[in-house]
């Protein structure tokens, strides 16, 4: 009784790894953008707005 050859196993594994890697990368990028980057950008915009308001108040 011979063992049947395993065909297409490498291709299936490669496609699985590629799909999993792309999905994980997109999820990580989404998390970074909405959980970190936009919060830091909002904080920075508020900080510079506060500085500008203080500068305008001091000038008057």
N, C-alpha and C positions, 0 to 999 in steps of 0.2 A: 504494500500500500504506500503510494508516494504522497508526499505532502504537496499540496497545490502551491504554485508560486504566488507570492504577494505582489500584485501589480497595482500601480497607482497609489501605493501607500505614501510615498514621498510627496507626491503631488498633493494629495489630500492634506497631509500634515503641513506642508508649506502654505497652502491656501488658508488653513485654519490659523496658523501662526500669523500670517499676514493680516487677515481680517481681525484677529484679536488685537494685534499691535496697533492697527489703525484705529480701532474702536477705543482702545485704552488711551491712545494719544489724543484723540478728539475730546474724550471725556475729561482728561486732565487739562487740556487747553481751555475748555469751557469753564471748568471749575476755577482755574487761575484767573480767567478774564472777569468773571462775574463775582467771585468771592474775594479777590485780592486787588486786581488792577483798578477796577472801577471805584472801589472804596478809597484807595489811595489817591486816585485822581480827584474824587469828590472832596476829600480832606484837603488836598493841595489847593483846589479852587476856592474853598471856603477860607483857607488861611490867607491867600493873596487878596481876596475880597475884603477880609478884615483889615489887612495892612493898608489897603487903598482907602478904606473908610477912615481909619485912624489918621492917615496922611492928610485926607481932605478936611477932617475935623480940626486938625492942628493948623492948617493953612487958613482957616476962617477966623 
